[in-house]
Amino acid sequence: MARKKIREYDSKRLLKEHLKRIAGISLDIKSAQITESTDFDDLLEREPWLSSSKLVVKPDMLFGKRGKSGLVALNLDFTGVMAFVKDRLGKEVEMGGAKAPITTFIVEPFVPHDEEYYFSISSERLGASVCFSECGGIEIEENWDKVKQVFVSTEQSLNADLCAPLLATLPLEKRQKLEAFLRGTFAVFEDLDFTFLEMNPFTLVNGEPYPLDMRGELDDTAAFKNFRKWSGVEFPLPFGRVMSPAEKMVYQMDEKTSASLKLAILNPMARIWTMVAGGGASVIYADTVGDLGFASDLGNYAEYSGAPKEEEVLHYARVLIDSATANPDGKGRALIVGGGIANFTDVAATFGGIIRAMREKQNQMREGKMRVFVRRGGPNWQQGLAKMKALSDEIAVPIQVYGPEASMTGICKEAIDYIKVSG
């Protein structure tokens, strides 16, 4: 499971659409999104309620405590919303130790209310935890002792018996409506592969549930079965995280392939770089470098898996080698081309793409004093390693080659030993 946060705008949009489909419950909620590319006149034409309602506006940037940070404006007309947004759009703020510009806002009708409830669902190993409180709002953490919780086992529904202790202290006239809402929302949570959903707060408007503030996370590994239901959901980067050009290129490649291609630049000046096959193996290599005391010298996290085509590996390796050699300083650099023992990935074929990239980038690799450490096993591993050995002589770049007889972690130590003696 890969938990990916989505914007509040998308969380509410998905809930409104699918609560109606699954549970027959209509939510009278409206919202609009504002970014740097928004044309306000066009937005008013598409969402005419913006000109006839008092409004709430706030950043939609995957961080919380917006009210406590003075980033929520209430009871504005649309002119006030435009002024609020224009004054803050693109301005850098600091939240939770991270700094980044605000690029996205959500605008909604201002809803006067007296009651504030808290409701959340969170996936766990054997099911989901459901929490409810009659004391929602910005002080929920201070009132966490008033939150009631039940556990719903995998493949079980949030039935009336499980709801009963959550709603036991509410007046009878509210329980039926809220029970239907909680159970319907749980059904949406399960159907759309949410991993986390929180409403803090939601209220009642004319007796009907109304989410005021909402957070959601989806299991992005379920995208293949939900692409129609999710209908264009955006998975923004965490607040404060901005993609480098190299990361954007790999991200765009990953979007277009059935394989998996991942790259995160940790330190562009670092001297140890990885190009690892397999998600589990990539974590082992990165953790080993850190455990050996050289985390600050690790340049990237990288992973390719799912039997990528040779051309895909070629483009991927080009980007990674460019990143590893972009800041030469006269000191040696190590590139770990590792992996476990593949089940179905053709090692010779994927190595074919890496070898072609190394031929193209051989001058950069020599100038960067790069040494390559290879460890791999799986289908056609002997042919792949033989090609790597031959490449070393061809391009005059040191390439040390190991098969499955060597440990994955062993070549990390060799890479570290190399950078120790090479500057």
C-alpha positions in Angstrom: 0.0 0.0 0.0 1.3 3.5 -0.9 -0.5 6.2 0.9 -0.7 9.4 -1.2 -2.3 12.6 0.1 -4.8 14.4 -2.1 -6.1 17.9 -2.0 -9.1 18.8 0.1 -10.8 19.8 -3.2 -10.5 16.3 -4.5 -11.4 14.7 -1.2 -14.7 16.5 -1.1 -15.4 16.0 -4.8 -14.9 12.3 -4.5 -17.0 12.0 -1.4 -19.9 14.0 -2.8 -19.9 12.0 -6.1 -19.6 8.5 -4.7 -21.7 8.9 -1.5 -24.6 9.6 -3.8 -23.7 6.5 -6.0 -23.1 4.1 -3.1 -25.4 5.2 -0.3 -27.9 7.5 -2.0 -26.9 10.4 0.2 -26.7 13.8 -1.4 -24.2 16.3 0.0 -25.0 20.0 -0.8 -21.4 21.0 -0.8 -19.7 23.3 -3.3 -16.1 24.2 -3.8 -13.8 25.7 -6.4 -10.0 25.6 -6.9 -7.8 28.6 -7.5 -4.2 28.3 -8.9 -1.8 30.7 -10.6 -3.4 29.8 -14.0 -7.0 30.6 -12.8 -9.0 33.2 -14.8 -11.3 34.7 -12.2 -13.9 35.8 -14.8 -14.0 32.3 -16.3 -14.2 30.8 -12.7 -17.3 33.0 -12.0 -18.9 31.9 -15.1 -18.4 28.2 -14.3 -19.3 28.6 -10.6 -22.0 31.3 -10.4 -22.6 30.6 -6.7 -19.3 32.5 -6.0 -20.9 35.8 -6.7 -24.0 35.2 -4.6 -22.5 33.6 -1.4 -20.4 34.6 1.5 -17.2 32.6 1.1 -14.3 30.8 2.9 -10.9 30.7 1.3 -7.8 28.7 2.4 -4.6 27.1 1.0 -5.1 23.5 -0.3 -1.5 22.4 0.1 -1.5 19.2 2.1 -0.7 20.9 5.4 -3.0 21.3 8.5 -3.5 23.9 11.2 -4.4 26.5 8.5 -6.8 28.3 10.9 -4.2 28.5 13.7 -1.7 29.9 11.2 -4.0 32.8 10.0 -4.3 31.3 6.5 -8.1 30.9 6.5 -10.4 33.9 5.6 -14.1 33.7 6.5 -17.2 35.5 5.4 -15.8 37.2 2.3 -17.4 38.2 -0.9 -15.7 37.2 -4.2 -13.8 40.5 -4.4 -12.4 39.8 -0.9 -11.4 36.3 -2.0 -9.5 37.6 -5.0 -7.6 40.1 -2.8 -6.8 37.4 -0.2 -5.5 35.0 -2.9 -3.5 37.6 -4.9 -1.8 38.7 -1.7 -0.6 35.2 -0.9 -0.4 33.3 -4.2 3.3 32.4 -4.8 4.4 33.7 -1.4 6.6 31.4 0.6 5.3 30.2 4.0 6.8 27.9 6.6 4.7 25.1 8.0 6.0 22.2 10.1 9.6 23.1 9.4 9.1 23.1 5.6 9.1 26.2 3.3 7.3 26.5 0.0 5.2 28.9 -2.0 1.4 28.6 -1.8 0.2 27.6 -5.3 -3.4 26.3 -4.7 -6.4 27.5 -2.8 -9.9 26.1 -2.2 -12.9 28.4 -2.0 -16.3 27.3 -0.5 -19.5 28.9 0.8 -19.2 30.3 4.3 -21.4 28.1 6.5 -22.4 29.6 9.9 -22.7 26.8 12.5 -22.8 26.0 16.2 -21.9 22.3 16.2 -18.6 20.9 15.2 -18.0 17.1 15.0 -14.9 15.1 14.3 -14.8 12.0 12.1 -11.9 10.0 10.7 -11.2 6.6 9.1 -7.7 5.2 9.0 -6.5 1.9 7.3 -4.6 -0.5 9.5 -3.1 -3.9 8.9 -6.2 -5.9 9.7 -8.9 -3.4 9.0 -9.7 0.2 9.8 -10.1 2.5 12.8 -13.1 4.8 12.9 -13.1 7.8 15.2 -15.9 10.2 16.1 -16.2 13.1 18.5 -18.8 15.7 19.3 -15.9 18.1 20.1 -14.4 18.7 16.7 -12.6 21.8 15.4 -9.2 23.3 15.8 -8.9 22.2 19.5 -9.4 18.5 18.6 -5.9 17.5 19.8 -6.6 19.1 23.2 -9.8 17.2 23.5 -8.6 13.9 22.1 -9.8 12.1 25.3 -13.4 12.8 24.1 -12.8 10.9 20.8 -14.6 7.5 20.6 -13.1 4.8 18.5 -14.1 1.4 17.0 -12.2 -1.1 14.9 -13.7 -2.5 11.7 -12.1 -5.8 10.6 -11.1 -6.3 7.0 -14.1 -7.3 4.8 -16.5 -6.1 7.5 -18.8 -3.1 7.1 -19.4 -0.3 9.5 -22.7 -1.7 10.7 -25.3 -0.3 13.2 -23.7 -2.2 16.1 -20.3 -0.7 15.5 -21.8 2.8 15.1 -23.8 2.6 18.3 -21.0 3.4 20.8 -19.7 6.3 18.6 -23.1 8.0 18.6 -24.5 6.9 22.0 -24.4 10.3 23.7 -26.1 12.2 20.8 -29.8 13.1 20.9 -32.0 10.4 19.3 -33.1 12.8 16.5 -29.5 13.1 15.2 -28.3 9.5 15.5 -30.2 8.1 12.5 -28.9 10.8 10.1 -25.3 10.7 11.4 -25.3 6.9 11.4 -26.3 6.8 7.7 -23.6 9.4 6.9 -20.8 7.6 8.8 -21.7 4.2 7.3 -22.0 5.7 3.8 -18.7 7.5 4.1 -17.0 4.2 5.3 -18.4 2.4 2.2 -16.9 5.2 0.0 -13.6 4.8 1.8 -13.5 1.1 1.1 -14.8 1.3 -2.5 -12.3 4.0 -3.6 -9.3 2.6 -1.7 -8.9 5.5 0.6 -6.2 4.9 3.3 -7.1 7.9 5.4 -10.1 10.2 5.6 -10.7 12.9 8.1 -13.4 15.6 8.6 -12.4 18.1 11.2 -14.9 19.6 11.6 -18.1 18.6 9.9 -21.4 20.0 11.0 -25.2 19.8 10.4 -26.9 22.2 8.0 -30.7 21.9 8.2 -30.1 18.6 9.8 -27.9 17.3 7.0 -24.2 16.5 7.4 -21.8 19.0 5.9 -18.0 18.6 5.8 -16.3 21.9 6.5 -12.7 20.7 6.5 -11.5 17.5 5.1 -8.3 15.5 4.4 -7.9 12.4 2.3 -5.2 9.8 1.3 -5.5 7.2 -1.4 -3.7 3.9 -2.0 -2.1 4.8 -5.3 -1.3 1.2 -6.1 -5.0 0.8 -6.7 -5.0 3.4 -9.5 -5.4 0.6 -12.1 -8.9 -0.3 -10.8 -10.0 3.2 -9.8 -8.9 5.4 -12.7 -12.5 6.0 -13.7 -13.8 6.6 -10.1 -10.9 8.8 -9.2 -11.4 10.8 -12.4 -8.3 13.0 -12.6 -7.3 13.1 -8.9 -4.0 14.9 -8.5 -1.3 13.5 -6.2 0.7 16.6 -5.2 4.2 16.5 -3.7 4.3 16.9 0.0 4.5 20.6 1.1 8.0 21.9 0.8 9.0 19.3 -1.8 9.9 20.7 -5.2 10.9 18.4 -8.1 14.2 19.0 -9.8 14.3 18.8 -13.6 15.8 15.3 -13.4 13.1 14.1 -11.0 10.4 15.6 -13.3 11.8 13.7 -16.3 11.7 10.4 -14.4 8.3 11.1 -13.0 7.0 11.8 -16.5 8.6 8.5 -17.7 7.0 6.6 -14.8 3.6 8.0 -15.7 3.8 6.5 -19.2 5.0 3.0 -18.4 3.6 -0.1 -16.8 7.0 -0.5 -15.1 8.1 1.5 -12.1 10.8 4.3 -12.4 11.6 6.4 -9.4 14.2 9.0 -8.6 14.6 11.4 -5.7 17.7 13.6 -5.5 18.8 13.8 -1.9 22.1 15.7 -2.2 23.3 16.8 -5.7 26.9 17.3 -4.4 27.1 13.8 -2.9 29.5 11.1 -4.1 27.6 7.9 -3.7 24.8 7.2 -6.2 22.5 4.3 -6.8 20.7 2.8 -9.7 18.9 -0.2 -8.1 16.4 -2.7 -9.5 13.5 -3.5 -7.1 11.8 -1.4 -4.5 12.8 -3.6 -1.6 16.4 -3.8 -2.8 16.6 0.0 -3.3 15.6 0.6 0.4 18.3 -2.0 1.5 21.1 -0.2 -0.4 20.1 3.2 0.8 19.7 2.0 4.4 23.1 0.3 4.3 24.9 3.4 3.1 23.2 5.3 6.0 24.0 2.5 8.5 27.7 2.7 7.5 27.7 6.3 8.5 27.6 7.9 5.0 24.0 9.1 4.6 25.2 12.6 3.9 27.2 11.2 1.0 24.2 9.5 -0.6 23.1 11.4 -3.7 19.8 9.9 -4.5 17.1 7.3 -3.9 16.4 5.4 -7.2 14.4 2.3 -8.2 13.4 0.6 -11.4 11.3 -2.5 -11.4 8.4 -4.2 -13.1 10.4 -5.4 -16.1 11.0 -2.0 -17.9 11.9 -2.0 -21.5 15.5 -1.5 -22.6 14.6 2.0 -24.1 13.0 3.0 -20.8 16.1 1.9 -18.8 18.3 3.8 -21.3 16.5 7.1 -20.7 16.3 6.5 -17.0 20.1 5.7 -16.8 20.9 8.9 -18.8 19.1 11.1 -16.3 20.7 9.4 -13.4 24.3 9.5 -14.7 23.8 13.2 -15.7 22.7 13.9 -12.1 25.6 12.0 -10.6 28.2 13.8 -12.7 26.7 17.2 -12.7 28.9 18.7 -10.0 32.5 17.4 -10.5 34.9 18.5 -7.8 38.0 16.4 -8.5 37.0 13.7 -6.1 35.9 10.2 -6.9 32.3 9.1 -7.2 30.7 5.7 -6.9 27.7 4.4 -8.8 26.0 1.3 -7.4 24.1 -0.6 -10.0 22.5 -3.1 -7.7 19.5 -5.3 -7.1 18.4 -8.6 -5.6 17.8 -11.7 -7.6 15.1 -11.0 -10.1 12.2 -13.3 -10.6 11.1 -12.2 -14.1 13.1 -9.1 -15.1 15.6 -9.9 -17.9 18.8 -8.7 -16.4 20.7 -8.7 -19.7 17.9 -6.6 -21.3 17.8 -4.0 -18.6 21.6 -3.9 -18.4 21.5 -3.3 -22.2 19.8 0.1 -21.5 22.3 0.9 -18.8 25.3 -0.1 -21.0 24.1 2.1 -23.8 23.7 5.1 -21.5 27.2 4.5 -20.1 28.7 4.5 -23.6 27.0 7.8 -24.3 28.1 9.3 -21.0 31.6 7.8 -20.7 33.4 11.2 -20.9 31.3 12.5 -18.0 31.9 9.4 -16.0 35.7 9.6 -16.6 35.8 13.3 -15.8 33.8 12.6 -12.6 36.2 9.9 -11.6 33.3 7.5 -11.4 33.7 3.9 -10.4 30.7 1.5 -10.9 29.9 -1.3 -8.6 27.5 -3.9 -10.0 25.7 -6.7 -8.2 22.8 -8.6 -9.8 21.1 -12.0 -10.2 18.1 -13.3 -12.1 17.2 -14.4 -15.6 20.2 -14.0 -18.0 22.4 -12.5 -15.3 25.5 -14.1 -16.6 25.1 -12.5 -20.0 24.4 -9.1 -18.4 27.4 -9.2 -16.1 29.6 -10.3 -19.0 28.5 -7.3 -21.0 29.3 -5.0 -18.0 32.8 -6.5 -17.7 33.5 -5.9 -21.4 32.1 -2.4 -21.2 34.7 -1.5 -18.5 37.6 -2.0 -20.9 35.7 -0.4 -23.8 35.0 2.9 -22.1 37.9 3.0 -19.6 35.6 3.4 -16.6 36.3 1.0 -13.7 33.3 -1.4 -13.3 33.5 -4.1 -10.6 31.0 -6.9 -11.3 29.4 -9.4 -8.9 26.7 -12.0 -9.3 24.3 -13.4 -6.7 27.2 -15.0 -4.8 28.0 -11.6 -3.4 25.8 -9.8 -0.8 23.8 -6.8 -1.7 25.2 -4.8 1.2 28.8 -5.8 0.5 29.2 -3.6 -2.5 27.9 -0.6 -0.5 31.0 -0.9 1.7 33.2 -1.2 -1.4 31.7 2.0 -2.8 32.3 3.8 0.5 35.9 2.5 0.7 36.5 3.9 -2.8 35.3 7.4 -2.0 37.4 7.4 1.1 40.6 6.9 -0.8 39.7 9.0 -3.9 39.6 12.4 -2.3 
